[in-house]
Amino acid sequence: MSLLRHLFVIFGPLLLSLCALIPPFAAFAQEDWADEVVVRGRAAVGPALWRVSDDDSQVIIIGVLPVFPKKQAWKTTRIENALRGANALITPPDNSTGPGDVWSLMRNKVLPDRGKLKDALPGELYARYEATARRAGVPIKDFAKDKPVWAGARLRREVLQKHGLSENEPLTTIKRLARTAGVSSRAVGRYDSGPLFKAVNAMSEEASQACLRYTLDDIDFDMERAPRAAQAWSVGDIATLRSLYQGSVLMKCLSGSPMATATLNRSITDSVSAVSEALNKPGKTVAVLPLGQLLRKGGVLEKLRARGYRVSAPQD
């Protein structure tokens, strides 16, 4: 697994799921999702599917969560049926990491002058950091000299691993089902991760501490609500899923960053373009997209509707 993928295990979903954000003012508040494409019914067996159609073509879209329990059971029948005879499977964007990015990360992740995290943080924040690690059963000795943003990031990575949470599922399973069905996969695009590394490493001390707080909020969610969200996802219970949904901490950490805003806009635009291109070919295509990117106001489904395509509700 690439270093970038490890970073996104740390922070939550892929960088290109930036629309799946932690809301600005409350750690567990709902995202601003578009009601008309969210709160109708539930699928009887398996995750919810949205259908985007135009004359003799359709794209069946599966929305996925930022993290997913590895042991979560879910019925794949609806996905297998969707993939049968499909032209292709569209997947979220890939990311590239250059050697310079890796070097920059390694060179800048530790505190200056051999400082220690305990001394660099306010007492109450370090106490919370220790308490979270203790509750998760994760040792933090190896993170003692990291900057706050990376100490939190590495802690979250360990929590995900220890508690059996993955950012690769259910996408990995869906890709496997596509191969079995003889359906080729293609990513929406490929993005350079360099700006992300630069933005994270350029954080001020205050911003780095704030990011640690957001990350601890995210860890709390991962341990307490992610399994419930995954269960709701597995049966297409969108109303419950909406009330539990939690997106990536990364965008909150980079709040106000022009790079983050531009990447968010690009990810939505590229996804809309990929679906539109697929609709130019008769038959059906299957797409997997982050739920936040798919359902938010101004997100993929709203933009596809604005282009004149028919977008079904999940129970159709």
C-alpha positions in Angstrom: 0.0 0.0 0.0 1.3 3.4 -0.9 2.3 6.0 1.7 -0.6 8.2 0.5 -3.1 5.4 1.2 -1.7 5.1 4.7 -2.2 8.8 5.2 -5.8 8.5 4.1 -6.4 5.6 6.5 -5.2 8.1 9.0 -7.5 10.9 8.0 -10.5 9.1 6.7 -11.6 8.8 3.1 -9.6 9.5 0.0 -8.6 13.1 -0.6 -11.1 13.1 -3.4 -13.9 12.5 -0.9 -13.4 16.0 0.3 -17.1 16.8 0.0 -17.7 14.3 2.9 -16.6 16.9 5.5 -17.0 17.2 9.2 -19.4 20.1 9.6 -17.8 23.4 10.7 -19.5 23.9 14.0 -20.4 20.4 15.4 -18.4 17.3 15.3 -21.3 15.0 14.7 -23.8 17.3 13.0 -25.4 16.2 9.7 -23.9 17.2 6.4 -25.9 19.6 4.2 -27.3 16.8 2.0 -29.9 17.4 -0.7 -33.2 16.1 0.7 -34.8 15.1 -2.5 -32.1 12.4 -3.2 -31.7 11.2 0.3 -34.7 10.4 2.5 -36.9 8.1 0.6 -37.3 4.5 1.7 -34.7 1.8 2.1 -33.6 -1.1 0.0 -35.0 -4.5 1.1 -31.8 -6.4 0.7 -28.5 -4.6 0.3 -27.2 -1.1 0.0 -29.1 1.7 -1.7 -28.6 2.3 -5.4 -29.3 5.5 -7.4 -30.0 5.3 -11.1 -29.1 8.1 -13.5 -30.6 7.5 -16.9 -30.9 9.1 -20.4 -32.8 7.4 -23.2 -31.1 4.0 -23.7 -28.4 4.3 -21.1 -28.1 4.3 -17.4 -25.5 4.6 -14.6 -26.2 2.7 -11.4 -24.4 4.5 -8.5 -23.4 3.0 -5.2 -22.5 5.5 -2.4 -19.8 4.4 0.0 -18.7 5.4 3.5 -15.3 6.9 4.5 -14.6 3.9 6.8 -16.3 0.5 6.9 -15.9 -2.4 9.4 -14.0 -5.3 7.8 -16.4 -7.8 9.4 -19.6 -6.0 8.4 -21.9 -8.5 6.6 -23.8 -7.2 3.7 -25.7 -8.8 0.8 -24.0 -8.3 -2.6 -26.9 -9.6 -4.7 -28.0 -6.1 -5.8 -24.5 -5.1 -6.8 -23.9 -8.4 -8.6 -27.1 -7.8 -10.6 -26.1 -4.3 -11.4 -22.7 -5.4 -12.6 -24.1 -8.2 -14.8 -23.7 -7.0 -18.4 -22.3 -3.6 -17.4 -20.1 -1.6 -19.7 -17.7 -0.7 -16.9 -17.2 0.1 -13.2 -16.4 3.7 -12.4 -14.4 4.1 -9.2 -13.2 7.1 -7.1 -10.0 8.9 -8.2 -6.5 7.5 -7.7 -3.8 9.6 -6.1 -0.1 9.8 -6.9 2.7 10.5 -4.5 6.2 11.6 -5.6 9.5 11.0 -3.8 9.7 14.6 -2.9 6.3 14.5 -1.1 7.5 11.5 1.0 10.7 13.3 1.9 8.9 16.4 2.8 6.6 14.4 5.1 9.4 12.6 6.9 11.4 15.8 7.3 8.6 17.9 8.7 6.4 15.6 10.8 8.4 15.9 14.0 8.5 18.8 16.4 11.4 21.2 16.1 14.4 21.1 18.5 13.6 17.6 19.6 10.5 18.8 21.3 7.9 16.5 22.9 4.2 16.4 22.2 3.3 16.5 25.9 5.2 19.8 26.2 3.8 21.3 23.0 0.1 20.8 23.8 -2.2 22.5 26.3 -2.6 20.2 29.3 -6.3 19.5 28.7 -5.6 18.6 25.0 -2.8 16.2 25.9 -4.9 14.6 28.6 -7.7 14.0 26.1 -5.2 12.6 23.6 -3.9 10.2 26.2 -7.4 9.2 27.3 -8.5 8.5 23.7 -5.5 6.3 23.1 -6.1 4.5 26.4 -9.7 3.9 25.6 -8.8 2.6 22.2 -6.1 0.4 23.6 -3.4 2.0 21.4 0.1 2.8 22.6 1.4 6.3 21.8 5.1 6.1 22.7 6.2 6.2 19.1 4.3 9.4 18.5 5.9 11.3 21.4 7.9 13.7 19.2 5.4 14.2 16.4 3.7 17.5 15.6 0.1 17.4 16.9 -1.4 17.0 13.4 0.7 13.9 12.8 0.4 12.5 16.3 -3.4 12.5 15.8 -3.1 11.1 12.4 -1.0 8.2 13.4 -3.2 7.5 16.4 -6.2 7.4 14.1 -4.5 5.0 11.8 -3.7 2.6 14.7 -7.3 2.9 16.0 -8.7 2.0 12.6 -6.4 -1.0 12.4 -7.1 -2.2 15.9 -10.8 -1.9 15.6 -11.1 -3.5 12.2 -12.1 -0.5 10.3 -11.1 0.0 6.7 -11.3 2.8 4.1 -10.8 0.2 1.3 -14.1 -1.5 1.9 -16.7 -2.0 0.4 -14.9 -0.7 -2.7 -12.4 -3.7 -2.7 -15.3 -6.1 -2.6 -17.2 -4.3 -5.4 -14.1 -4.3 -7.6 -13.7 -8.1 -7.0 -17.4 -8.6 -8.0 -16.7 -6.6 -11.1 -13.7 -8.8 -12.1 -15.8 -11.9 -11.5 -18.5 -10.4 -13.8 -15.9 -9.6 -16.4 -16.4 -5.8 -16.0 -13.4 -3.5 -16.3 -12.8 -0.8 -13.7 -11.6 2.8 -14.4 -11.0 5.6 -11.9 -12.6 9.0 -12.3 -9.1 10.5 -12.5 -5.7 10.6 -11.0 -4.6 13.5 -8.7 -1.3 14.7 -7.5 -1.1 14.5 -3.7 1.8 17.0 -3.4 -0.4 20.0 -2.5 -2.0 18.0 0.3 1.4 17.3 1.9 2.4 20.9 1.5 -0.8 22.2 3.1 -0.6 19.8 6.1 3.1 20.5 6.7 2.6 24.3 6.4 0.1 24.3 9.3 0.7 26.7 12.1 1.1 25.5 15.7 -2.5 26.6 16.4 -3.9 25.0 13.3 -2.0 21.7 14.1 -3.5 21.6 17.6 -7.0 22.3 16.1 -6.5 19.5 13.7 -5.6 17.2 16.6 -8.9 18.1 18.3 -10.9 17.4 15.1 -9.0 14.1 14.7 -9.9 13.0 18.3 -13.5 13.8 17.5 -13.2 11.6 14.4 -11.7 8.8 16.4 -14.6 9.0 18.9 -17.0 8.7 15.9 -15.0 5.8 14.4 -15.3 3.8 17.6 -18.8 4.7 18.5 -20.8 5.3 15.4 -19.0 3.9 12.3 -20.3 0.4 12.9 -23.9 1.7 13.2 -23.5 3.7 10.0 -22.2 0.7 8.2 -25.1 -1.4 9.3 -27.5 1.3 8.0 -25.6 1.4 4.8 -25.8 -2.4 4.4 -29.6 -2.3 4.3 -30.1 1.0 2.4 -31.4 2.8 5.5 -30.6 6.3 4.2 -32.5 8.2 6.9 -30.5 6.5 9.7 -27.3 6.8 7.7 -27.8 10.5 7.3 -28.2 11.0 11.0 -25.0 9.0 11.7 -22.8 10.1 8.8 -19.3 11.3 9.4 -16.9 12.5 6.7 -13.3 13.2 6.6 -11.4 15.2 9.2 -8.9 16.3 6.6 -11.1 19.0 5.1 -11.8 20.5 8.5 -8.1 20.6 9.2 -7.6 22.4 6.0 -10.6 24.7 6.4 -10.3 27.8 4.2 -7.5 26.3 2.1 -7.8 27.3 -1.6 -6.2 24.0 -2.5 -8.9 22.0 -0.5 -11.7 24.0 -2.1 -10.3 23.5 -5.6 -9.8 19.8 -5.1 -13.4 19.4 -3.8 -14.8 21.2 -6.8 -12.6 19.2 -9.2 -13.6 15.9 -7.6 -17.3 16.6 -8.1 -16.8 18.0 -11.6 -14.7 15.0 -12.7 -17.3 12.5 -11.2 -20.1 14.3 -13.0 -18.1 14.2 -16.3 -17.4 10.5 -15.9 -21.1 9.6 -15.4 -22.1 11.9 -18.3 -19.6 10.2 -20.5 -20.8 6.8 -19.6 -24.4 7.8 -20.4 -23.3 8.5 -24.0 -22.9 4.7 -24.5 -26.0 2.5 -24.7 -26.5 0.0 -21.9 -25.5 0.4 -18.2 -22.5 1.4 -16.2 -21.9 1.0 -12.5 -20.2 3.8 -10.4 -18.9 3.8 -6.9 -18.7 7.3 -5.3 -18.3 8.7 -1.8 -21.7 9.3 -0.2 -20.9 12.9 0.8 -19.8 13.8 -2.7 -22.8 12.1 -4.2 -25.6 13.5 -2.0 -24.5 16.9 -0.7 -26.1 20.0 -2.0 -24.2 21.0 -5.1 -22.9 17.5 -5.3 -22.9 14.9 -8.1 -26.6 14.0 -8.2 -27.8 17.6 -8.1 -25.4 18.5 -10.9 -26.5 15.5 -13.0 -30.1 16.5 -12.6 -29.2 20.0 -13.6 -27.9 18.6 -16.9 -31.3 17.1 -17.6 -30.7 13.4 -16.6 -33.3 11.5 -14.7 -32.1 10.6 -11.2 -34.1 7.9 -9.3 -34.6 7.7 -5.6 -33.0 4.7 -3.7 -36.1 2.5 -3.6 -36.7 2.6 -7.4 
